[in-house]
Amino acid sequence: KKLVFSGVQPTGNLHLGNYLGAIRRFVALQEGNDCIYCVVDMHALTAQLVHEDMPSQTRSIAAAFIAAGIDPEKHIVFNQSAVPQHAELAWIFNCVARIGWMNRMTQFKDKAGKDREQASLGLYAYPSLMAADILVYRATHVPVGEDQKQHLELARDIAMKFNLDYAEHISRTGYGVDITVGNEPVHAYFPMVEPLIGGPAPRVMSLRDGTKKMSKSDPSDLSRINLMDDEDAISKKIRKAKTDPDGLPSEIDGLQGRPEADNLVAIYAALADKSKADVLAEFGGQQFSVFKPALVDLAINVLAPITGEMRRLMDDTSHIDAILRKGGERARARAEVTMRQVRDVIGFLY
Ligand code: AQP
């Protein structure tokens, strides 16, 4: 049984990239594992401090989790700010992580823009809070889109440095667990985090530019399919999606150097639960005028039930609020077990 953790920020409309790269995989991992899924509202402050619609955005991410099929009774669904232990561990990790490590984070460079001096300290420290989100539950498996890979490598570095810096204290307190790093047995407190990145669409690209990832913050709404889009919007966006003049190739190699075609094939494959090769076996040699309507039908078939259920859950928010409240209580109890031990390992008196 794996301990799985992942989170999504309440920063705008969820899109197909969030669904295929993350939420749909959260659903699949429930079977046989212990899963903790979080609406990371504290992360949402890193780029923009004031969010008028924070409560409704937070509820809508939780509603998407439930509508997609996450069972909040068997697993835990909650919002990050309800568990202050995340922030407490993040401070300790700020002291473990090195500035040189943070300086390599490409997401910070992308999101900070040109005037880096004006970026918030929170945006810079984001990966340290993300490491705390995972490790405060000593989670081992983290399903994410490819864009988060570097942050997970940093989480491993932070865990490893904590384990080494406090090795003696960990042995003395007896809280450690035996893990293997490479082939070496190590007595550690924090486990090594494994990113779960995969499927045919680990990185869904913008519908307007196949070299940019589909993103909530892209100013063009035509660049993404939102989970709350109605059928007309989905159809319009796919019909208008950028393509090149050639038809679809029959072999995967034929997608090389054609990022927009590759993206649409990857989206089809992920939605249909097939490989890209299977999709090309079906559509190879066809024009986009044939492929796009098939993609529209498939996208609507997969997304419409989720959208409908999200709308229903958002009409009367008492159900979602109860799930978040109960999830928060369960998450706090588990996070506090870790923090009591961490305080002991460090030598904080409490
Ligand atoms: N385009 C994508 N393809 C695959 N996976 C993606 N994810 C995001 N975009 C894609 C995955 O969705 C999860 C939640 O993301 P997030 O809300 O925590 O933050 P983000 O990565 O910053 O998402 P956005 O939508 O792209 O927002 P902005 O525009 O603010 O950057 C993560 O697992 C992420 O990998």
Boltz pocket constraint, residues with backbone or C-beta under 6 A from the ligand:
constraints:
  - pocket:
      binder: B
      contacts: [[A, 7], [A, 8], [A, 9], [A, 10], [A, 11], [A, 13], [A, 17], [A, 18], [A, 19], [A, 20], [A, 21], [A, 22], [A, 143], [A, 144], [A, 145], [A, 146], [A, 147], [A, 148], [A, 201], [A, 202], [A, 203], [A, 204], [A, 205], [A, 213], [A, 214], [A, 215], [A, 216], [A, 217], [A, 218]]
      max_distance: 6.0
